[in-house]
Every structure is written in C-alpha cells, then in structure tokens.
C-alpha cells in the first residue's frame, strides 16, 4: 500500500520541474515512504509473533511469581543479581525490538520470535527473584 503511494508520489514530483533539488526531494520522499512501509511491515510481523508469544510471556511471568511465593515461605534467599539481570535483559530486549523495527537492512526471520522468548525469560528471571517483602 505505501509502495504504491510512494510510486505515485515519485511520478507526481518528477513532473514538477527539472532542477536538481526537485530530483533530490523526490528521492527523499520515495525513500522515506519505503522506510515507513518497512517499519509497518515489521510491526505487523512483531504483532503476529506477539499473539503467539503472549501465552509464553504470561506463563513465564506467572511461573516466576509462583517461584517467588515458594521461595518466600521457605528459607531460600532471592538473588538480587538475578533480579537486576532480569531487569537489564528486559530493557535491552525492548530497545532491540525498537531498533529492529527501524533498521533499513534485511533481518533474519528468527529475530521476532527470539526477542519474544528472551523477553519471557527476562520476565521470569525478574519475577522469580523479587524481594520477599515488597
């Protein structure tokens, strides 16, 4: 859809004039629309994998919370280092996801599912090592 709009926009700008700035402007508009279509396409791919990955993320976070409850009533200490690693992984994965959406280079197919799996693991690690008393 955006590719068709980009082609129509290029045809319209090509008829504007013959100066160099018009050609440069037409090229920038065309490339911007192509990049926007790539971002929209990758967002749809990520949403498709998110629909499959939401049960995984929910199960991992609930399992982490149940592990926390079990550890809370036994004499096992939570690891603040693991908790911090889970927080940092979640932030890193969130940043990687946004960067992946905007990169104008080809990316392998397994990027989206691996991002969702790492996000689930980081939430499990984060929730499983929360403090005993909040």
Protein Blocks (a to p, Z undefined) as FASTA:
>chain_A
ZZmmmmmmmmmmmmmpmcfklmmmmmmmmmmmmmmmmmmmmmmmmmmmmmmmmmmmmmmm
mmmmmmmmmmmmmccdcdfklmmmmmmmmmmmmmmmmmmmmpccdcdfklmmmmmmmmmm
mmmmmmmmgcfbZZ
